[in-house]
Amino acid sequence: MVKYHYTSEEYIMNQKSKTIMIRDYLEQGFSLSPKEAYKKFGSMRLASIVSDLKKDGYKFSTTFTRSTENPRIKYARYKLEVPEK
C-alpha cells in the first residue's frame, strides 16, 4: 500500500488550487453544494473555501435545502453573486 506524505507547503498548494478551481466554477454561474464539491473537486471543505473567498471580497447567496433521502438533513448551496452593471 502506498502512502502519500505531503509537506505542509504541498498541502497548502493543493488547497489553493482547489480554491481556484471552485472559484472559477462558480464564476461561470454554477451553484455548488458540499457533495458536488467533493465529487467534482475532491474538496471536503467547501464552507471554508467560501469563507476564504468572502474574505477576498466575493459575495455569495446561500440557500439551504433539505435532503430528499432524509428530510431532517439540510445542506447549503452556494452561488456567486454577479455584480450588476
mmCIF file of the C-alpha atoms, coordinates in Angstrom:
data_MODEL
# 
_entry.id   MODEL 
# 
loop_
_atom_site.group_PDB 
_atom_site.id 
_atom_site.type_symbol 
_atom_site.label_atom_id 
_atom_site.label_alt_id 
_atom_site.label_comp_id 
_atom_site.label_asym_id 
_atom_site.label_entity_id 
_atom_site.label_seq_id 
_atom_site.pdbx_PDB_ins_code 
_atom_site.Cartn_x 
_atom_site.Cartn_y 
_atom_site.Cartn_z 
_atom_site.occupancy 
_atom_site.B_iso_or_equiv 
_atom_site.pdbx_formal_charge 
_atom_site.auth_seq_id 
_atom_site.auth_comp_id 
_atom_site.auth_asym_id 
_atom_site.auth_atom_id 
_atom_site.pdbx_PDB_model_num 
ATOM 1  C CA . MET A 1 1  ? 0.000   0.000  0.000   1.00 0.00 ? 1  MET A CA 1 
ATOM 2  C CA . VAL A 1 2  ? 1.390   3.376  -0.999  1.00 0.00 ? 2  VAL A CA 1 
ATOM 3  C CA . LYS A 1 3  ? 1.001   6.199  1.495   1.00 0.00 ? 3  LYS A CA 1 
ATOM 4  C CA . TYR A 1 4  ? 1.321   9.785  0.438   1.00 0.00 ? 4  TYR A CA 1 
ATOM 5  C CA . HIS A 1 5  ? 3.032   12.182 2.766   1.00 0.00 ? 5  HIS A CA 1 
ATOM 6  C CA . TYR A 1 6  ? 2.569   15.816 1.897   1.00 0.00 ? 6  TYR A CA 1 
ATOM 7  C CA . THR A 1 7  ? 4.678   18.581 3.239   1.00 0.00 ? 7  THR A CA 1 
ATOM 8  C CA . SER A 1 8  ? 2.704   21.484 4.646   1.00 0.00 ? 8  SER A CA 1 
ATOM 9  C CA . GLU A 1 9  ? 3.742   23.540 1.607   1.00 0.00 ? 9  GLU A CA 1 
ATOM 10 C CA . GLU A 1 10 ? 2.363   20.910 -0.808  1.00 0.00 ? 10 GLU A CA 1 
ATOM 11 C CA . TYR A 1 11 ? -0.870  20.719 1.194   1.00 0.00 ? 11 TYR A CA 1 
ATOM 12 C CA . ILE A 1 12 ? -1.301  24.498 1.042   1.00 0.00 ? 12 ILE A CA 1 
ATOM 13 C CA . MET A 1 13 ? -0.648  24.495 -2.726  1.00 0.00 ? 13 MET A CA 1 
ATOM 14 C CA . ASN A 1 14 ? -3.247  21.748 -3.188  1.00 0.00 ? 14 ASN A CA 1 
ATOM 15 C CA . GLN A 1 15 ? -5.823  23.693 -1.157  1.00 0.00 ? 15 GLN A CA 1 
ATOM 16 C CA . LYS A 1 16 ? -5.127  26.872 -3.122  1.00 0.00 ? 16 LYS A CA 1 
ATOM 17 C CA . SER A 1 17 ? -5.618  25.074 -6.420  1.00 0.00 ? 17 SER A CA 1 
ATOM 18 C CA . LYS A 1 18 ? -8.953  23.660 -5.187  1.00 0.00 ? 18 LYS A CA 1 
ATOM 19 C CA . THR A 1 19 ? -9.985  27.149 -4.129  1.00 0.00 ? 19 THR A CA 1 
ATOM 20 C CA . ILE A 1 20 ? -9.102  28.498 -7.562  1.00 0.00 ? 20 ILE A CA 1 
ATOM 21 C CA . MET A 1 21 ? -10.924 25.660 -9.349  1.00 0.00 ? 21 MET A CA 1 
ATOM 22 C CA . ILE A 1 22 ? -14.047 26.170 -7.228  1.00 0.00 ? 22 ILE A CA 1 
ATOM 23 C CA . ARG A 1 23 ? -13.902 29.958 -7.678  1.00 0.00 ? 23 ARG A CA 1 
ATOM 24 C CA . ASP A 1 24 ? -13.599 29.550 -11.456 1.00 0.00 ? 24 ASP A CA 1 
ATOM 25 C CA . TYR A 1 25 ? -16.512 27.089 -11.488 1.00 0.00 ? 25 TYR A CA 1 
ATOM 26 C CA . LEU A 1 26 ? -18.728 29.477 -9.512  1.00 0.00 ? 26 LEU A CA 1 
ATOM 27 C CA . GLU A 1 27 ? -17.707 32.424 -11.708 1.00 0.00 ? 27 GLU A CA 1 
ATOM 28 C CA . GLN A 1 28 ? -19.227 30.532 -14.658 1.00 0.00 ? 28 GLN A CA 1 
ATOM 29 C CA . GLY A 1 29 ? -22.631 30.941 -12.986 1.00 0.00 ? 29 GLY A CA 1 
ATOM 30 C CA . PHE A 1 30 ? -22.996 27.497 -11.442 1.00 0.00 ? 30 PHE A CA 1 
ATOM 31 C CA . SER A 1 31 ? -24.053 26.827 -7.869  1.00 0.00 ? 31 SER A CA 1 
ATOM 32 C CA . LEU A 1 32 ? -22.356 24.233 -5.691  1.00 0.00 ? 32 LEU A CA 1 
ATOM 33 C CA . SER A 1 33 ? -23.230 22.045 -2.715  1.00 0.00 ? 33 SER A CA 1 
ATOM 34 C CA . PRO A 1 34 ? -20.696 20.311 -0.452  1.00 0.00 ? 34 PRO A CA 1 
ATOM 35 C CA . LYS A 1 35 ? -21.491 16.929 -2.008  1.00 0.00 ? 35 LYS A CA 1 
ATOM 36 C CA . GLU A 1 36 ? -20.938 18.289 -5.528  1.00 0.00 ? 36 GLU A CA 1 
ATOM 37 C CA . ALA A 1 37 ? -17.696 19.981 -4.431  1.00 0.00 ? 37 ALA A CA 1 
ATOM 38 C CA . TYR A 1 38 ? -16.437 16.641 -3.190  1.00 0.00 ? 38 TYR A CA 1 
ATOM 39 C CA . LYS A 1 39 ? -17.431 14.802 -6.370  1.00 0.00 ? 39 LYS A CA 1 
ATOM 40 C CA . LYS A 1 40 ? -16.126 17.442 -8.812  1.00 0.00 ? 40 LYS A CA 1 
ATOM 41 C CA . PHE A 1 41 ? -13.062 18.780 -6.994  1.00 0.00 ? 41 PHE A CA 1 
ATOM 42 C CA . GLY A 1 42 ? -12.291 16.375 -4.158  1.00 0.00 ? 42 GLY A CA 1 
ATOM 43 C CA . SER A 1 43 ? -12.903 19.136 -1.631  1.00 0.00 ? 43 SER A CA 1 
ATOM 44 C CA . MET A 1 44 ? -14.450 18.331 1.725   1.00 0.00 ? 44 MET A CA 1 
ATOM 45 C CA . ARG A 1 45 ? -14.124 21.949 2.898   1.00 0.00 ? 45 ARG A CA 1 
ATOM 46 C CA . LEU A 1 46 ? -16.499 23.943 0.706   1.00 0.00 ? 46 LEU A CA 1 
ATOM 47 C CA . ALA A 1 47 ? -17.740 26.154 3.561   1.00 0.00 ? 47 ALA A CA 1 
ATOM 48 C CA . SER A 1 48 ? -14.146 27.048 4.421   1.00 0.00 ? 48 SER A CA 1 
ATOM 49 C CA . ILE A 1 49 ? -13.333 27.840 0.791   1.00 0.00 ? 49 ILE A CA 1 
ATOM 50 C CA . VAL A 1 50 ? -16.428 30.038 0.508   1.00 0.00 ? 50 VAL A CA 1 
ATOM 51 C CA . SER A 1 51 ? -15.391 31.801 3.729   1.00 0.00 ? 51 SER A CA 1 
ATOM 52 C CA . ASP A 1 52 ? -11.911 32.456 2.287   1.00 0.00 ? 52 ASP A CA 1 
ATOM 53 C CA . LEU A 1 53 ? -13.425 33.803 -0.927  1.00 0.00 ? 53 LEU A CA 1 
ATOM 54 C CA . LYS A 1 54 ? -15.731 36.088 1.084   1.00 0.00 ? 54 LYS A CA 1 
ATOM 55 C CA . LYS A 1 55 ? -12.651 37.490 2.845   1.00 0.00 ? 55 LYS A CA 1 
ATOM 56 C CA . ASP A 1 56 ? -11.246 38.215 -0.621  1.00 0.00 ? 56 ASP A CA 1 
ATOM 57 C CA . GLY A 1 57 ? -14.350 40.290 -1.439  1.00 0.00 ? 57 GLY A CA 1 
ATOM 58 C CA . TYR A 1 58 ? -16.576 37.802 -3.256  1.00 0.00 ? 58 TYR A CA 1 
ATOM 59 C CA . LYS A 1 59 ? -20.310 37.874 -2.445  1.00 0.00 ? 59 LYS A CA 1 
ATOM 60 C CA . PHE A 1 60 ? -22.412 34.720 -2.234  1.00 0.00 ? 60 PHE A CA 1 
ATOM 61 C CA . SER A 1 61 ? -26.036 33.807 -1.979  1.00 0.00 ? 61 SER A CA 1 
ATOM 62 C CA . THR A 1 62 ? -26.625 30.760 0.182   1.00 0.00 ? 62 THR A CA 1 
ATOM 63 C CA . THR A 1 63 ? -29.727 28.606 0.080   1.00 0.00 ? 63 THR A CA 1 
ATOM 64 C CA . PHE A 1 64 ? -30.399 25.757 2.452   1.00 0.00 ? 64 PHE A CA 1 
ATOM 65 C CA . THR A 1 65 ? -32.034 22.674 1.025   1.00 0.00 ? 65 THR A CA 1 
ATOM 66 C CA . ARG A 1 66 ? -33.413 19.576 2.706   1.00 0.00 ? 66 ARG A CA 1 
ATOM 67 C CA . SER A 1 67 ? -32.141 16.209 1.595   1.00 0.00 ? 67 SER A CA 1 
ATOM 68 C CA . THR A 1 68 ? -34.596 14.129 -0.414  1.00 0.00 ? 68 THR A CA 1 
ATOM 69 C CA . GLU A 1 69 ? -33.362 10.936 1.296   1.00 0.00 ? 69 GLU A CA 1 
ATOM 70 C CA . ASN A 1 70 ? -33.715 12.304 4.836   1.00 0.00 ? 70 ASN A CA 1 
ATOM 71 C CA . PRO A 1 71 ? -35.752 15.488 5.367   1.00 0.00 ? 71 PRO A CA 1 
ATOM 72 C CA . ARG A 1 72 ? -34.039 16.124 8.717   1.00 0.00 ? 72 ARG A CA 1 
ATOM 73 C CA . ILE A 1 73 ? -30.760 16.819 6.897   1.00 0.00 ? 73 ILE A CA 1 
ATOM 74 C CA . LYS A 1 74 ? -30.147 20.298 5.481   1.00 0.00 ? 74 LYS A CA 1 
ATOM 75 C CA . TYR A 1 75 ? -27.223 21.385 3.366   1.00 0.00 ? 75 TYR A CA 1 
ATOM 76 C CA . ALA A 1 76 ? -26.067 24.672 1.889   1.00 0.00 ? 76 ALA A CA 1 
ATOM 77 C CA . ARG A 1 77 ? -25.855 25.527 -1.792  1.00 0.00 ? 77 ARG A CA 1 
ATOM 78 C CA . TYR A 1 78 ? -23.579 28.431 -2.703  1.00 0.00 ? 78 TYR A CA 1 
ATOM 79 C CA . LYS A 1 79 ? -23.861 30.679 -5.732  1.00 0.00 ? 79 LYS A CA 1 
ATOM 80 C CA . LEU A 1 80 ? -21.570 33.554 -6.548  1.00 0.00 ? 80 LEU A CA 1 
ATOM 81 C CA . GLU A 1 81 ? -23.410 36.840 -6.851  1.00 0.00 ? 81 GLU A CA 1 
ATOM 82 C CA . VAL A 1 82 ? -22.513 38.721 -10.011 1.00 0.00 ? 82 VAL A CA 1 
ATOM 83 C CA . PRO A 1 83 ? -22.363 42.488 -9.518  1.00 0.00 ? 83 PRO A CA 1 
ATOM 84 C CA . GLU A 1 84 ? -24.936 44.378 -11.547 1.00 0.00 ? 84 GLU A CA 1 
ATOM 85 C CA . LYS A 1 85 ? -23.592 46.749 -14.172 1.00 0.00 ? 85 LYS A CA 1 
# 
